[in-house]
Amino acid sequence: MGMMVDGTWKTEADIPRENGRFRRSTTSFRGWISPDGSTDFPAEAGRYHLYVAWACPWAHRTAILRRLKGLEDAIGLSAVGSFMGDDGWAFYDEPGVIPDAVNGAHFLREVYAKADPGYTGRVTTPVLWDKEQGTIVNNESREIIRMMDTEFGGIAPGPDFYPEDLRGEIDATIDAIYEPINNGVYRSGFATTQEAYEEAVTELFDALDHWEDVLSTRRYLCGDRVTEADWCLFPTLVRFDAVYHGHFKCNLRRVVDYPNLWGYLRDLYQYPGVAETINMDHIKRHYYRSHESVNPTRIVPRGPVLDFSGPHGRERSSG
């Protein structure tokens, strides 16, 4: 896993850890799109381009919002290949790859270098690009989905996943699931000491147990409406049994072992348009082939067989 230092790619950079604990790097580009021209990035159809990796859960949430908000014609899309080797994310010949028609990049790091020739940091997805200014607007997934949800209403209204009466609860829920669950699977899988692993995996399953209980009395995380919070949890859950359970040693239980979480996962999977944003081949090939320190043989398992399309029974959960 490499990174850029002063605009130069360094392949020897390792996964960031502290005392055996995985430490996620902070994102660097934090611009904001607005419909009223109050920022440097006005909301305009055709001006922006989204770079994703189908394997990446952080990028997945942005692909979901782009689809569900009806922004596919307004915001372009490129998708890197599943394998991330010494050269980082790259565009190459593989089913599911969408070449970079905006910057003509072969490696995603070229997009970062074009935005900031002296950039130092990780080259991650998602990336929201401004074609007019030729720079990255934002590479923080939570902020990108919020912009898609709230700032493009005049272009493609779509459903509202951040309703005003639930905003406090939505933000608090996204905060609550981030560290123990979204990041917790990585903290478990990339831990290099038993202590760090035990700490992360315990917090992960304590949190899953908590939300299993919550979902026994409500259909979605914040009540009877789908919100941004659900689209932040869904990408982690849909990868859990196929990847995190085995590859990252998150194996106390599977999602299918949780009646409410399993039904909830299938409910969201069946939300119109969501299944089309999932590429399980990319997901499995990325994790099992890219993380050589975790899976030295790079063998991709054939299972598990998961059926997300069956009856979920979540209609009875509200109230």
C-alpha positions in Angstrom: 0.0 0.0 0.0 1.8 3.1 -1.2 1.2 6.8 -0.8 2.3 10.2 -2.2 4.9 12.3 -0.6 5.4 15.8 -1.9 3.8 14.7 -5.2 5.9 11.6 -5.6 4.5 8.1 -5.3 6.2 5.9 -2.6 5.5 2.2 -2.9 7.2 1.4 0.4 4.6 3.1 2.6 2.9 0.6 4.9 -0.6 0.5 6.5 -0.6 3.1 9.2 -0.6 1.6 12.7 0.1 2.7 16.2 0.9 0.0 18.9 -0.4 -2.6 16.5 -3.7 -0.7 16.0 -4.8 0.3 12.6 -5.0 4.1 12.2 -7.1 5.5 9.4 -5.6 8.5 7.6 -7.6 11.7 7.4 -8.9 13.0 4.1 -7.4 16.2 2.7 -9.8 17.7 0.2 -12.8 19.2 1.9 -14.4 21.6 -0.5 -18.2 22.0 -0.6 -20.7 22.3 -3.4 -23.6 24.7 -3.0 -26.6 25.6 -5.1 -26.5 29.3 -4.3 -22.9 30.2 -5.4 -21.8 30.7 -1.8 -18.8 28.5 -2.3 -16.2 28.0 -5.0 -18.1 25.0 -6.3 -21.7 25.7 -7.6 -24.1 22.9 -8.1 -24.2 22.5 -11.9 -25.2 19.5 -13.9 -22.3 18.0 -15.9 -19.6 19.9 -14.0 -18.6 17.1 -11.5 -17.1 13.6 -11.9 -17.0 10.8 -9.3 -14.1 8.3 -9.0 -15.0 5.1 -7.2 -13.7 1.6 -6.5 -16.6 -0.9 -6.5 -14.7 -2.8 -3.8 -14.5 0.2 -1.4 -17.3 0.6 1.1 -16.6 4.4 1.4 -16.9 4.8 -2.3 -19.9 2.5 -2.4 -22.0 4.9 -0.3 -21.4 7.7 -2.8 -22.3 5.4 -5.7 -25.6 4.6 -4.0 -26.5 8.3 -3.4 -25.6 9.2 -7.0 -28.0 6.4 -8.2 -30.8 7.0 -5.8 -30.8 10.8 -6.1 -31.0 10.6 -9.9 -27.6 12.2 -10.4 -26.2 9.8 -13.0 -26.6 12.2 -15.8 -25.4 15.2 -13.7 -22.3 13.6 -12.2 -20.0 11.5 -14.3 -18.4 8.2 -13.1 -15.1 6.4 -13.4 -14.4 3.1 -11.6 -10.9 1.6 -10.9 -10.0 -2.0 -11.0 -10.4 -4.4 -8.1 -6.7 -5.0 -7.4 -4.7 -2.4 -5.5 -1.0 -3.3 -5.7 2.2 -1.3 -5.3 0.9 1.3 -7.7 -2.3 1.9 -5.9 -5.7 2.1 -7.5 -5.5 1.8 -11.3 -7.6 1.7 -14.4 -7.0 -1.5 -16.5 -8.9 -4.1 -18.5 -11.3 -5.8 -16.1 -15.1 -6.2 -16.2 -16.6 -3.3 -14.1 -13.8 -0.9 -14.8 -15.0 2.5 -16.2 -12.0 4.3 -17.7 -11.1 7.9 -16.7 -12.6 9.9 -19.6 -12.0 13.2 -17.8 -8.3 13.2 -17.0 -7.2 10.1 -18.9 -5.5 8.7 -15.8 -4.1 5.2 -15.7 -3.5 5.4 -11.9 -5.8 7.3 -9.5 -2.7 9.0 -8.0 -2.4 11.0 -11.3 -5.8 12.6 -10.5 -4.5 13.6 -7.0 -1.3 14.9 -8.5 -3.2 17.0 -11.0 -5.2 18.6 -8.2 -2.1 19.2 -6.0 1.3 18.6 -7.5 2.8 18.6 -4.0 0.2 16.3 -2.5 1.2 14.2 0.5 -1.1 11.5 1.7 -3.0 8.4 0.8 -4.7 8.0 -2.6 -8.2 6.9 -1.7 -11.7 6.6 -3.2 -14.2 8.2 -3.5 -13.0 11.4 -5.2 -15.4 14.1 -6.4 -13.7 16.1 -9.2 -14.6 19.5 -10.6 -14.0 19.5 -14.4 -14.2 23.3 -14.7 -11.5 24.1 -12.1 -9.5 20.9 -12.7 -9.3 19.9 -9.1 -10.6 17.7 -6.4 -13.6 19.1 -4.6 -13.8 16.5 -1.8 -12.5 13.0 -1.0 -14.4 12.5 2.3 -17.3 10.0 1.6 -19.6 11.3 4.4 -19.4 14.9 3.0 -19.9 13.7 -0.6 -23.1 11.9 0.1 -24.3 14.9 2.1 -23.7 17.2 -0.9 -25.4 14.8 -3.2 -28.3 14.5 -0.9 -28.8 18.2 -0.1 -27.1 20.5 -2.7 -28.4 19.2 -6.0 -32.1 19.5 -5.4 -32.6 21.9 -8.3 -31.0 19.5 -10.7 -32.4 16.1 -9.6 -34.6 16.2 -6.5 -34.7 12.5 -5.7 -35.8 11.2 -2.3 -34.7 13.0 0.9 -32.4 10.9 3.0 -31.6 13.8 5.4 -35.0 15.0 6.5 -34.9 18.1 8.7 -36.8 16.5 11.7 -34.2 13.6 11.9 -31.0 15.4 11.2 -29.7 15.3 14.7 -30.4 11.6 15.0 -29.0 10.8 11.6 -25.7 12.6 12.4 -25.4 11.0 15.8 -26.1 7.5 14.3 -23.5 8.0 11.5 -21.0 8.9 14.3 -22.0 5.9 16.4 -21.5 3.3 13.7 -18.3 4.8 12.2 -15.6 3.8 14.6 -16.8 0.4 16.0 -18.4 -0.9 12.7 -17.4 0.9 9.5 -13.8 1.3 10.7 -14.0 -1.5 13.2 -13.7 -4.2 10.5 -10.4 -2.6 9.3 -9.2 -2.2 12.9 -9.8 -5.9 13.4 -8.3 -7.1 10.1 -5.2 -4.9 10.1 -4.3 -5.3 13.8 -0.9 -6.7 14.4 -1.1 -7.5 18.1 -3.6 -9.7 19.9 -4.5 -6.9 22.2 -5.4 -4.5 19.3 -7.4 -7.2 17.6 -9.3 -8.2 20.7 -10.1 -4.6 21.4 -11.4 -3.9 17.9 -13.4 -7.1 17.4 -15.1 -6.8 20.8 -16.2 -3.2 20.1 -17.4 -4.3 16.6 -19.7 -7.1 17.9 -20.9 -5.1 20.8 -22.0 -2.5 18.3 -23.6 -5.0 16.0 -25.5 -6.5 19.0 -26.7 -3.0 19.9 -28.1 -2.3 16.4 -29.6 -5.8 16.3 -31.6 -4.8 19.3 -32.5 -1.4 17.9 -33.8 -2.9 14.7 -36.1 -5.2 16.6 -38.4 -2.2 17.2 -37.8 -0.1 14.1 -37.4 -0.8 10.4 -34.4 1.4 9.8 -31.7 2.9 12.0 -33.5 6.2 12.6 -37.1 5.0 12.4 -39.5 4.2 9.6 -37.6 6.1 6.9 -34.4 5.2 5.0 -31.8 7.9 5.8 -28.1 8.6 5.1 -27.3 6.6 8.2 -28.6 3.4 6.6 -26.5 4.0 3.4 -23.5 4.4 5.7 -24.0 1.1 7.4 -25.2 -0.9 4.4 -21.8 -1.1 2.5 -20.1 -2.6 5.5 -22.9 -5.1 6.1 -23.1 -6.3 2.5 -19.4 -7.1 2.6 -19.4 -8.6 6.0 -20.1 -12.3 5.5 -18.2 -12.5 2.1 -15.1 -10.7 3.3 -14.8 -9.3 6.8 -16.0 -12.5 8.6 -13.1 -14.6 7.2 -10.5 -12.3 5.7 -10.5 -9.8 8.6 -11.2 -12.4 11.4 -14.5 -10.8 12.3 -15.9 -14.2 13.0 -17.8 -14.2 16.3 -20.9 -14.1 14.2 -22.1 -13.5 10.7 -24.7 -11.0 9.6 -26.9 -14.0 8.7 -26.8 -15.0 12.3 -28.5 -11.8 13.3 -32.3 -12.0 12.4 -32.9 -8.3 12.4 -29.6 -7.2 10.8 -30.0 -9.9 8.1 -33.5 -8.8 7.3 -32.5 -5.2 7.3 -29.6 -5.9 5.0 -31.9 -7.6 2.5 -34.5 -4.8 2.8 -31.9 -2.2 1.8 -30.4 -4.4 -0.9 -33.9 -4.6 -2.5 -34.4 -0.8 -2.4 -34.8 0.1 -6.1 -31.4 0.8 -7.7 -29.2 -0.4 -4.9 -28.3 -3.9 -6.2 -26.9 -2.3 -9.4 -24.2 -0.6 -7.3 -22.8 -3.8 -5.9 -20.0 -5.7 -7.6 -19.3 -8.7 -5.4 -16.6 -10.0 -7.7 -14.7 -6.7 -7.3 -15.3 -6.8 -3.6 -13.9 -10.3 -3.0 -11.0 -10.0 -5.5 -9.9 -6.7 -4.0 -9.7 -7.8 -0.4 -8.3 -11.3 -0.9 -5.8 -10.3 -3.6 -4.7 -6.9 -2.5 -4.0 -7.5 1.2 -1.0 -9.8 0.8 0.0 -9.3 4.5 -3.4 -10.7 5.5 -3.8 -13.3 2.8 -0.3 -14.2 1.5 -1.6 -16.8 -1.0 -4.1 -14.3 -2.6 -6.5 -17.1 -3.1 -10.1 -15.8 -3.4 -12.7 -18.1 -1.8 -15.6 -19.2 -3.8 -18.1 -18.8 -1.0 -20.2 -17.9 0.9 -23.4 -18.2 -1.1 -25.6 -15.3 -0.1 -29.1 -14.6 -1.2 -30.0 -11.0 -0.7 -33.2 -11.2 -2.7 -35.3 -13.3 -0.4 -38.2 -12.0 1.7 -36.9 -9.7 4.4 -40.1 -9.3 6.6 -39.0 -5.8 7.7 -42.4 -4.3 7.0 -43.5 -5.6 10.4 -40.6 -3.9 12.3 -41.9 -0.3 12.3 -43.2 0.7 15.7 
